[in-house]
Amino acid sequence: MSDKEDEFFAIIRNGFQSIVSELDAYLSKKVETTEQVVNRTYDLNKVEWTPKKGDKGEYEMAKAGIDYQALLQDLKAHNGRMTIQGYYVWLFPNGDAVGRKPSRK
């Protein structure tokens, strides 16, 4: 190979190494953020709930907030539904909202 080809391939290699390094840094931050949310405790009363009425009666729906994100991760870990803090809580089928209603005793 000529010196120009060597230089060209060295530039390409350095570019790829930079890209891989940036991707590693990005993915590390993303994983840390997800772990922080999963390990975070939450209070259902701090989630912003909106009253709704459906075919099966009244319930509340949430779509955002810090406690909502932690709740969402917990629900995903429990196959989309669980009973917690006196409420039956579920993830809507399209995954964009969470519902709750008092649990039956």
GUBAMI-398455 format. One record per residue: z, x negated, y negated of N, C-alpha, C in turn. Coordinates in pm, whole numbers, padded with zeros to 5 digits, always signed. Each point is the difference from the previous one (the first is absolute). Layout:
// residues N
ZXYZXYZXY;...
END
This chain:
// residues 105
+00000-00084+00118+00000+00084-00118+00000-00088-00125;-00055+00056-00103-00002-00074-00126+00130+00025-00076;+00020-00080-00101+00121+00015-00082+00003+00136-00070;-00119+00049-00042-00005+00130-00067+00039+00112+00097;-00045-00008+00124+00037+00101+00100+00150-00006+00029;+00053-00121+00011+00145-00015+00023+00079+00062-00114;-00044-00026-00121+00068+00054-00119-00009+00153-00001;-00118+00053+00033-00020+00145+00005+00095+00065+00100;+00006-00054+00122+00087+00057+00103+00148-00016-00035;+00035-00106-00068+00139-00019-00044+00038+00107-00103;-00092+00033-00088+00024+00105-00101+00016+00135+00069;-00087+00029+00096+00009+00127+00075+00134+00008+00075;+00037-00108+00068+00126-00004+00075+00118+00025-00095;+00001-00066-00114+00110+00016-00095+00007+00144-00052;-00117+00060-00020-00003+00140-00044+00061+00093+00103;-00037-00020+00126+00056+00082+00107+00150-00022+00014;+00044-00122-00014+00144-00027+00009+00076+00070-00113;-00060+00003-00118+00063+00071-00113+00009+00150+00027;-00106+00055+00055-00002+00142+00031+00107+00033+00104;+00008-00079+00105+00100+00024+00105+00140-00012-00057;+00023-00097-00085+00131-00019-00062+00039+00122-00084;-00093+00051-00080+00027+00117-00083+00025+00125+00086;-00077+00016+00107+00022+00113+00091+00137-00008+00066;+00041-00118+00042+00133-00016+00059+00109+00039-00099;-00014-00044-00124+00100+00032-00102+00005+00151-00025;-00117+00063-00008-00007+00145-00022+00065+00076+00116;-00037-00036+00122+00054+00070+00116+00149-00022+00016;+00050-00117-00035+00144-00026+00007+00076+00093-00095;-00051+00018-00121+00064+00089-00096-00004+00144+00051;-00112+00040+00057-00015+00136+00052+00099+00026+00113;+00016-00092+00091+00093+00014+00112+00143+00007-00051;+00036-00086-00095+00136+00001-00055+00029+00135-00064;-00095+00054-00075+00020+00129-00067+00020+00110+00103;-00080+00003+00105+00014+00101+00104+00135-00012+00070;+00043-00123+00031+00129-00019+00065+00114+00044-00090;-00011-00026-00130+00105+00042-00092+00013+00152-00001;-00114+00070+00004+00003+00146-00001+00057+00053+00130;-00042-00057+00114+00049+00046+00130+00150-00021+00012;+00050-00112-00047+00142-00032+00014+00086+00065-00108;-00060+00066-00096+00073+00060-00109+00062+00132+00047;+00122+00024-00042+00060+00130+00028-00045+00096-00109;+00003+00125+00029-00046+00099-00097+00091+00122+00006;-00007+00077-00105+00077+00123-00011-00100+00113-00021;-00002+00097+00088-00095+00111-00013+00015+00072-00133;+00120+00001-00056+00022+00069-00127-00060-00075-00118;-00036-00128+00019-00062-00077-00108-00152+00005+00006;-00054+00061+00105-00145+00021+00009-00034+00119-00088;-00113-00005-00069-00041+00109-00088-00065+00111+00083;+00075+00109+00023-00046+00109+00084-00052+00114-00086;-00107+00064+00045-00058+00116-00068+00010+00120+00095;+00061+00110-00044+00010+00119+00087-00138+00056+00032;-00019+00040+00126-00127+00058+00046+00030+00116+00093;-00100+00082+00023+00014+00109+00096-00123-00003+00090;+00026+00001+00131-00108-00006+00097+00005+00117+00096;-00084-00006+00103-00006+00107+00101+00132+00016+00073;+00076-00108+00013+00126+00004+00075+00122+00007-00093;-00021+00028-00127+00112+00013-00092+00003-00106-00108;+00115-00008-00065+00016-00093-00111+00031-00141+00050;-00050-00098-00074+00027-00141+00029-00017-00078-00129;+00023-00128+00005-00020-00087-00115-00098-00110+00039;-00079-00046-00099-00100-00102+00025+00019-00116-00098;-00023-00122+00049+00008-00120-00084-00125-00083+00021;-00040-00073-00107-00119-00084+00009+00016-00137-00063;+00112-00030-00066+00010-00129-00069+00144-00042-00023;+00018-00125-00040+00131-00054-00034+00043-00111+00094;+00096-00079-00045+00048-00114+00080+00068+00049+00127;+00089+00096-00011+00066+00054+00119-00102+00069+00091;-00103+00059-00060-00106+00063+00078-00070-00103+00088;-00029-00117-00054-00069-00104+00078+00083-00044+00120;+00130-00016-00020+00087-00038+00111+00007+00113+00104;+00008+00123-00046+00000+00116+00089-00130+00006+00079;-00111-00023-00067-00130+00003+00064-00008-00102+00114;+00048-00120-00025-00001-00104+00104+00089+00041+00118;+00114+00059-00030+00091+00045+00105-00065+00110+00083;-00067+00094-00067-00069+00107+00071-00109-00055+00091;-00075-00095-00048-00107-00060+00082+00060-00067+00124;+00117-00059-00016+00067-00064+00114+00054+00104+00099;+00013+00126-00044+00051+00108+00086-00108+00103+00031;-00123-00045+00008-00114+00087+00037-00019+00120-00093;+00035-00017-00127-00031+00102-00100+00098+00114-00015;+00113-00002+00072+00099+00107-00018+00137-00045+00050;+00103+00052-00067+00137-00034+00039+00097+00093-00071;+00124-00003+00045+00108+00073-00067+00094-00105-00057;+00028+00012-00130+00084-00099-00068+00069+00065-00120;+00125-00036-00022+00078+00048-00114-00004+00152-00013;+00001+00070+00115+00004+00147-00001-00135+00067-00021;-00109-00076+00006-00134+00056-00021-00093-00038+00114;-00092+00092+00031-00112-00033+00085-00108-00051-00096;-00050-00120+00025-00096-00064-00090-00125-00033+00081;-00117+00024-00058-00124-00027+00071-00106-00056-00094;-00095-00068+00060-00115-00054-00071-00116+00096+00020;-00064+00039-00109-00113+00091+00011-00114-00069+00077;-00083+00079+00069-00105-00058+00086-00093-00099-00069;-00032+00022-00126-00089-00094-00068+00074-00122-00054;+00134-00002+00016+00081-00116-00036+00023-00022-00148;-00036+00097-00085+00014-00022-00143+00126+00063-00060;+00081+00066+00082+00121+00064-00052+00102+00017+00112;+00125+00019-00044+00112+00021+00092+00061+00136-00033;+00038+00073+00104+00066+00129-00019+00142-00006+00055;+00086+00088-00051+00136+00011+00054+00049+00144-00013;+00087+00036+00093+00071+00128-00008+00133-00020+00073;+00100+00080-00034+00129-00016+00068-00017+00010+00151;+00068-00086+00071-00011+00002+00147+00078+00119+00055;-00046+00049+00114+00071+00107+00069+00119-00060+00070;+00112+00067-00005+00120-00056+00064+00032+00069+00127;
END
